[in-house]
Amino acid sequence: MTWATTTRAVRGLWRGAAEDGGLQAAVLAPLVALLVALLAGNLLVLAYGESPARVFGLMLAGTWGNPYGIGQVLFKATPLIFTGLAVALPFRAGLFNIGAEGQVALGALATGLVGAALPAGTPWPVALPLCAAAGFAAGAAWGVVPGLLRARFGAHEVVTGIMLNFLGLALVNYLVVACFALPETVHTALVAPGARLERLGAFLPALHGSAVSTAFFWSLCAAIACGWLLFRTGLGYELRATGLSPRAAQAAGIPFGRIAVVAMGLAGGLSGLCATSYVQGFKYYFEDGMSAGVGFMGLAVALLGRNHPLGVVLAALLFGTLSQGGLAVNAIVPKEIVDVLQAIVILAALATSQELRRTIGDAVRRGGGGGDA
């Protein structure tokens, strides 16, 4: 693809994405952002003295060009789908869930502890959903706190969410080190065999060696469930109506306080389900710090995906590709170049959406207004 052809493609997709046509925009946004990142990446790689064709060829070969790379991309995308949905769902109600980092850690710890406490012979139809439910419940319990504080006292969920991140991570660290870690380790005991999700390599030999598990399909089911909730249920209508105009929603009999509590609770539960990938599908125990950063990356995934479940899945796959691709090209260019590309992707997503920028600004301005904001 020549520079001129790529530039024309970017311009055309840019104009299409700027119209924010609902589902169409959710699909187009990752494509637009990817093309913009490729253009910027060409300049960065040239400035470093390497050939863009060689670098991006290696990145493609190390991700979607071989079964192991595909498996690693899917593995890295799985928790991002959960945390992206955890940000997108409350955002539809005009709320920022910036506390996903703490929710993920607490949910993963709860999953690890419940899984380790189960008898070794617990059958998988009992153990799998029980551990996942423990992670969902712990994440939801932590996520609902900012919703309650917003509904009762008007405290901005961004401020309380950041504070709860620090508190949650510190609490998890203390509980693991002081109470639940095995001697001379920073991780809990192994979960029961019945609580472990199978690696996809067990079904697809080509993926053998990669860390992806059936948790990836759980994340897709979560995206489908969120789409059904948002666009096919009365609760979803209330969430979206509150996000568009809280005053109008309250005038129509939709209480902001209830919506804030429900939205933030569901968001925390989705974050807690990251444990299906990390604990149940990968290490089979909880380790302190194993999910560091995935909660904050969920913000980028949700923004790029236009807060639409399908867009979140596509954006998570894109960030998973960039993350794995950075490892593939690290031998010839610094991995930080890929980190810069991720930032460019986010900026491109924001630049293509006037509606998204307006929604963010409205949510921030409403922050101090409490329930009748």
C-alpha positions in Angstrom: 0.0 0.0 0.0 1.5 3.3 -1.1 1.5 6.4 1.1 -1.0 8.2 -1.2 -3.4 5.2 -1.1 -3.1 4.9 2.6 -3.7 8.6 3.1 -6.9 8.5 0.9 -8.2 5.5 2.9 -7.6 7.3 6.2 -9.4 10.4 5.0 -12.4 8.4 3.7 -12.7 6.4 6.9 -12.1 9.5 9.0 -15.1 11.2 7.5 -17.3 8.1 7.9 -16.3 7.6 11.5 -16.9 11.3 12.3 -20.6 10.8 11.5 -20.8 8.4 14.5 -23.4 6.1 13.0 -23.9 3.9 16.0 -22.9 0.3 15.2 -21.1 1.4 12.0 -19.0 3.8 13.9 -18.1 1.2 16.5 -16.8 -1.0 13.7 -15.0 1.8 11.8 -13.3 3.4 14.8 -10.7 0.7 15.3 -10.0 0.7 11.6 -9.5 4.4 11.4 -7.3 4.5 14.5 -5.2 1.6 13.2 -4.6 3.3 9.9 -3.6 6.5 11.6 -1.3 4.6 13.9 0.3 2.9 10.9 1.0 6.2 9.3 2.6 7.5 12.5 4.4 4.3 13.0 6.0 4.6 9.6 7.5 7.9 10.6 8.7 6.6 14.0 10.4 3.6 12.5 12.0 5.7 9.7 13.3 8.1 12.3 14.9 5.1 14.2 16.6 4.1 11.0 14.7 0.9 10.3 12.5 -0.2 7.4 8.7 0.1 8.2 8.0 -2.8 5.9 10.4 -5.0 7.8 9.1 -3.9 11.2 5.4 -4.2 10.5 6.1 -7.5 8.6 7.7 -8.9 11.7 4.8 -7.6 13.8 2.2 -9.2 11.6 4.2 -12.5 11.4 4.5 -12.5 15.2 0.8 -12.0 15.8 -1.7 -13.1 13.2 1.0 -14.8 11.0 1.3 -17.9 13.2 -0.9 -20.0 15.5 1.1 -19.2 18.6 0.9 -15.5 17.9 -2.8 -15.7 17.3 -3.3 -17.5 20.6 -1.3 -14.8 22.5 -3.3 -12.0 20.9 -6.5 -13.7 22.0 -5.1 -14.2 25.5 -4.1 -10.6 25.9 -7.4 -9.4 24.4 -9.5 -11.5 26.8 -9.1 -9.4 30.0 -9.3 -6.2 27.9 -12.7 -7.2 26.7 -13.9 -7.6 30.3 -12.5 -4.3 31.5 -13.5 -2.5 28.3 -17.1 -3.6 28.9 -16.7 -2.5 32.5 -16.0 1.0 31.4 -18.4 1.1 28.4 -21.5 0.0 30.3 -21.5 2.8 33.0 -20.3 5.3 30.4 -23.6 4.7 28.6 -25.2 6.0 31.8 -22.9 9.1 31.9 -20.6 7.6 34.5 -16.8 6.9 34.5 -15.6 3.6 35.9 -12.0 4.4 36.5 -11.8 1.9 39.4 -11.5 -1.2 37.3 -7.9 -1.8 38.4 -8.9 -2.4 42.0 -12.0 -4.3 41.0 -10.0 -6.7 38.8 -7.5 -7.4 41.7 -10.2 -8.1 44.3 -12.2 -10.2 41.9 -9.2 -12.3 41.0 -8.3 -12.8 44.6 -11.8 -13.9 45.5 -11.7 -16.4 42.6 -8.4 -17.7 43.7 -9.4 -18.2 47.3 -12.7 -19.8 46.5 -11.0 -22.1 43.9 -8.3 -23.1 46.4 -10.9 -23.8 49.1 -12.9 -26.2 47.0 -12.3 -29.9 47.5 -10.1 -31.5 44.8 -12.9 -33.6 43.6 -15.5 -30.8 43.0 -17.0 -31.4 39.6 -16.5 -28.7 37.0 -20.2 -27.8 36.5 -20.1 -26.6 40.2 -16.5 -25.3 40.5 -16.3 -23.3 37.3 -19.4 -21.1 37.8 -18.8 -20.9 41.5 -15.3 -19.4 41.1 -16.5 -17.0 38.4 -19.4 -15.9 40.5 -17.0 -15.2 43.4 -14.9 -13.0 41.1 -18.0 -11.2 39.8 -19.4 -10.7 43.3 -16.2 -9.3 44.7 -15.7 -6.9 41.8 -19.3 -5.8 42.0 -19.1 -5.2 45.7 -16.1 -2.9 45.1 -17.6 -1.3 42.0 -20.9 -0.4 43.7 -19.2 1.8 46.3 -18.5 4.7 43.9 -22.1 4.4 42.6 -23.5 4.6 46.2 -21.3 7.6 47.0 -22.3 9.4 43.8 -26.0 8.7 44.4 -26.0 9.6 48.1 -23.5 12.4 48.4 -22.8 13.5 44.9 -19.1 12.4 45.1 -17.6 12.1 41.6 -17.0 8.5 40.7 -13.7 9.4 39.1 -12.3 10.7 42.4 -13.7 7.9 44.5 -12.7 5.3 41.9 -9.1 6.4 41.9 -9.0 6.3 45.7 -10.6 2.9 45.8 -8.0 1.7 43.3 -5.2 2.5 45.7 -7.2 1.1 48.6 -8.1 -2.1 46.8 -4.6 -2.9 45.6 -3.2 -2.3 49.0 -5.8 -4.5 50.6 -5.1 -7.3 48.1 -1.4 -7.0 48.7 -1.8 -7.2 52.5 -4.3 -10.1 52.3 -2.0 -12.1 50.0 1.3 -11.5 51.8 0.0 -11.7 55.4 -2.8 -14.2 55.1 -3.2 -16.4 52.0 0.2 -16.7 50.2 2.0 -20.0 50.3 5.3 -19.9 52.2 8.1 -17.9 50.5 5.7 -16.9 47.6 3.3 -14.1 46.7 0.6 -16.4 45.3 -2.2 -18.5 46.8 -2.6 -22.2 46.5 -3.7 -23.8 43.3 -7.4 -23.8 42.5 -9.3 -27.1 42.4 -8.9 -29.0 39.0 -12.6 -28.6 38.3 -12.3 -24.8 38.5 -9.7 -24.6 35.8 -10.6 -23.6 32.2 -9.1 -25.6 29.4 -6.4 -24.0 27.2 -7.5 -23.8 23.6 -4.4 -25.7 22.7 -6.2 -28.8 24.1 -8.8 -28.6 21.3 -6.7 -26.9 18.6 -3.2 -28.4 18.6 -1.9 -25.5 16.5 -2.4 -23.2 19.5 -0.3 -25.4 21.7 2.0 -23.4 23.9 -0.1 -20.2 23.9 -1.8 -19.1 27.0 -5.3 -18.5 25.5 -8.1 -20.5 27.2 -11.8 -20.9 26.9 -12.0 -17.7 29.0 -11.9 -15.9 25.6 -15.3 -17.3 24.7 -16.5 -16.2 28.2 -15.5 -12.7 27.3 -17.4 -12.9 24.0 -20.5 -14.1 25.9 -20.1 -11.1 28.2 -20.0 -8.8 25.3 -23.1 -10.4 23.8 -24.9 -10.1 27.2 -24.0 -6.4 27.5 -25.3 -5.7 24.0 -28.6 -7.5 24.9 -28.8 -5.6 28.1 -28.2 -2.2 26.6 -30.3 -2.5 23.5 -33.0 -5.1 24.3 -34.1 -4.5 27.9 -35.8 -1.8 29.9 -32.8 -1.4 32.1 -30.6 -0.8 29.1 -33.0 1.9 27.9 -32.9 3.5 31.3 -29.1 3.4 31.3 -28.9 5.0 27.9 -31.6 7.6 28.7 -29.7 8.6 31.8 -26.5 9.0 29.9 -28.1 11.2 27.3 -29.9 13.5 29.7 -30.1 12.8 33.4 -32.6 15.6 34.0 -35.0 14.3 31.3 -34.6 10.7 32.6 -35.5 11.8 36.1 -38.5 13.7 34.8 -39.6 10.5 33.1 -39.4 8.6 36.5 -35.9 7.1 36.1 -34.0 7.6 39.4 -30.4 8.6 38.9 -29.3 7.0 42.1 -30.6 3.5 41.2 -29.0 3.7 37.8 -25.7 4.8 39.2 -25.6 1.9 41.7 -26.7 -0.7 39.2 -24.3 0.5 36.4 -21.3 0.7 38.7 -22.1 -2.6 40.3 -22.4 -4.4 37.0 -19.2 -2.7 35.8 -17.3 -4.0 38.9 -18.6 -7.5 38.3 -17.4 -7.4 34.7 -13.9 -6.4 35.9 -14.0 -9.2 38.4 -14.5 -11.7 35.6 -11.0 -11.0 34.4 -10.1 -13.8 36.9 -11.5 -16.3 34.4 -8.5 -15.6 32.2 -5.8 -15.0 34.8 -6.7 -17.4 37.6 -8.9 -20.0 36.1 -7.4 -20.2 32.6 -3.7 -19.3 33.0 -1.8 -19.7 36.3 -4.5 -21.5 38.3 -3.7 -19.4 41.3 -3.8 -15.8 42.3 -0.6 -13.9 42.3 -0.1 -10.4 43.5 0.3 -8.0 40.6 -0.7 -10.5 37.9 -3.3 -8.1 36.4 -1.4 -4.8 36.7 -2.5 -2.2 34.2 -5.4 -4.1 32.6 -8.0 -2.0 34.4 -6.6 1.3 33.0 -6.2 -0.2 29.5 -9.9 -0.9 29.7 -10.5 2.8 29.5 -8.6 3.0 26.2 -10.5 0.0 24.8 -13.9 1.4 25.7 -13.1 4.8 24.2 -11.7 3.3 21.0 -14.7 1.0 20.8 -17.2 3.9 21.1 -18.6 2.2 24.2 -20.4 -0.4 22.0 -19.9 -4.1 22.9 -18.8 -5.0 19.4 -16.5 -2.0 19.2 -15.0 -3.1 22.6 -14.2 -6.6 21.2 -12.5 -5.2 18.1 -10.6 -2.6 20.1 -9.4 -5.3 22.6 -8.1 -7.4 19.7 -6.3 -4.4 18.3 -4.6 -3.6 21.6 -3.8 -7.3 22.1 -2.2 -7.3 18.6 -0.1 -4.2 19.5 1.0 -5.7 22.8 2.1 -9.0 21.3 3.5 -7.3 18.3 5.7 -5.1 20.5 7.4 -8.3 21.8 7.8 -9.6 18.2 9.7 -6.5 17.0 11.6 -5.8 20.2 14.8 -7.2 18.7 15.1 -4.5 16.1 13.2 -1.5 17.5 12.3 -0.4 21.0 9.1 -1.8 22.4 8.3 1.8 23.5 7.5 2.6 19.8 4.5 0.3 20.1 3.5 2.0 23.3 3.5 5.3 21.4 1.3 3.7 18.7 -1.2 2.7 21.4 -1.4 6.3 22.5 -1.9 7.5 18.9 -4.7 5.0 18.5 -6.5 6.5 21.5 -6.0 10.0 20.3 -7.2 9.1 16.8 -10.4 7.5 18.3 -11.1 10.7 20.2 -10.4 12.9 17.2 -12.9 11.1 15.0 -15.9 11.4 17.4 -17.4 14.7 18.3 -20.2 12.8 20.2 -17.6 11.0 22.3 -15.8 14.2 23.2 -19.1 15.9 24.0 -20.2 13.0 26.2 -16.9 13.0 28.1 -17.2 16.7 28.7 -20.8 16.5 29.9 -20.0 13.7 32.3 -17.1 15.6 33.8 -19.1 18.8 34.2 -21.9 16.8 35.8 -19.5 15.3 38.3 -20.3 17.5 41.2 -24.0 17.6 40.7 -25.0 14.4 42.5 -28.2 12.6 41.8 -30.0 15.4 39.9 -27.0 16.4 37.8 
